């Protein structure tokens, strides 16, 4: 199973999306996996500027990722699309912006799970366009 990341604005271009945010936009009708969502308290502190990115990462690791087994997470994600060979974790922030989905991607990669971050995919697509492929 290959896991990709993207964001809601790019929804029409992604395959097998799964929201991993606390509250998906109203237009999104696909599956949601809230176990990977940031907790409301530290998320709001970060949004209000009371918590910097480093503090957010610390809270996310301690309050979300540390309580999860990455292989169980992948198994549960696969249950949304049992026949698929790939799925896409989605949230709000644009590629390159600070977002918990990138923390999730790095966490999964740290356990040897294949994850392709959208910035990598977009760069490959641009190179292919330049090369006429």
C-alpha positions in Angstrom: 0.0 0.0 0.0 1.4 3.4 -1.0 0.3 6.4 1.0 0.3 9.9 -0.4 -0.5 13.3 1.2 -2.4 16.2 -0.2 -4.9 18.9 0.8 -8.6 19.6 0.3 -8.2 22.2 -2.4 -6.5 19.5 -4.5 -9.3 16.9 -3.8 -10.3 16.4 -7.4 -6.8 15.3 -8.3 -6.2 12.8 -5.4 -6.9 9.1 -5.3 -8.8 7.5 -2.4 -8.8 10.5 0.0 -8.9 10.1 3.8 -9.3 13.2 5.9 -7.0 13.3 9.0 -8.1 16.6 10.4 -10.3 17.4 13.3 -13.2 18.8 11.2 -13.4 18.3 7.5 -15.0 20.9 5.3 -18.7 20.5 4.6 -18.2 19.7 1.0 -16.0 16.7 1.8 -18.1 13.5 2.0 -15.2 10.9 2.1 -13.8 8.9 5.0 -12.3 10.5 8.0 -9.6 9.1 10.3 -9.6 11.3 13.4 -7.0 9.3 15.3 -4.4 11.2 13.3 -6.0 14.6 13.9 -4.4 17.2 16.3 -6.1 17.6 19.6 -8.3 20.7 19.8 -6.5 22.3 22.8 -3.0 22.5 21.4 -4.3 23.1 17.9 -6.2 26.2 19.0 -3.2 27.4 21.0 -1.1 27.2 17.8 -3.8 28.9 15.7 -3.9 31.8 18.3 -0.1 32.1 18.3 0.2 30.9 21.9 2.2 27.8 20.7 4.9 27.9 18.1 5.6 25.1 15.5 8.1 23.4 17.8 5.6 23.3 20.6 2.9 22.0 18.2 5.2 19.2 17.1 6.0 18.2 20.7 2.3 18.2 21.6 1.3 16.3 18.4 3.9 13.6 19.1 3.0 13.3 22.8 -0.7 13.5 22.5 -1.4 11.9 19.2 1.4 9.8 17.6 2.9 8.3 20.8 -0.4 6.6 21.5 -0.6 4.9 18.1 1.0 1.9 16.5 1.9 2.9 12.9 1.2 -0.6 11.5 -2.3 -0.6 13.1 -2.9 2.9 11.7 -2.0 1.7 8.2 -4.2 -1.4 8.6 -7.1 0.8 9.7 -6.6 3.2 6.8 -6.6 0.3 4.3 -10.0 -0.7 5.6 -11.5 2.4 3.9 -10.2 1.2 0.5 -9.6 -2.5 0.8 -8.9 -3.2 -2.9 -6.8 -0.1 -3.5 -3.0 0.0 -3.8 -2.8 3.6 -2.7 -4.6 6.2 -0.6 -4.2 9.9 0.2 -4.1 11.5 3.6 -5.6 15.0 3.3 -5.9 18.1 5.4 -6.2 21.9 4.9 -2.7 23.4 4.6 -1.1 23.9 1.2 2.0 22.0 0.2 5.1 23.5 1.9 3.0 25.0 4.8 3.4 23.6 8.3 0.8 20.9 8.7 0.4 17.8 10.8 0.0 15.6 7.8 3.7 16.1 7.1 4.4 15.0 10.7 2.3 11.9 10.1 4.2 11.2 6.9 7.6 11.5 8.6 6.4 9.3 11.5 5.2 6.6 9.1 8.4 6.8 7.1 10.4 6.3 10.3 8.9 2.9 10.5 9.7 2.0 6.9 6.2 2.7 5.6 6.2 4.2 2.1 4.8 7.7 2.0 4.9 10.2 -0.8 4.4 13.8 0.2 2.6 16.0 -2.3 5.5 18.4 -2.7 7.6 15.6 -4.0 4.8 14.5 -6.4 4.3 18.1 -7.7 8.0 18.5 -8.4 8.1 15.2 -10.3 5.0 16.3 -12.3 6.7 19.7 -13.2 9.9 18.0 -14.2 7.9 15.6 -16.5 6.1 18.6 -18.1 9.5 20.3 -18.8 10.9 17.1 -20.3 7.7 16.6 -22.4 6.6 13.4 -20.7 
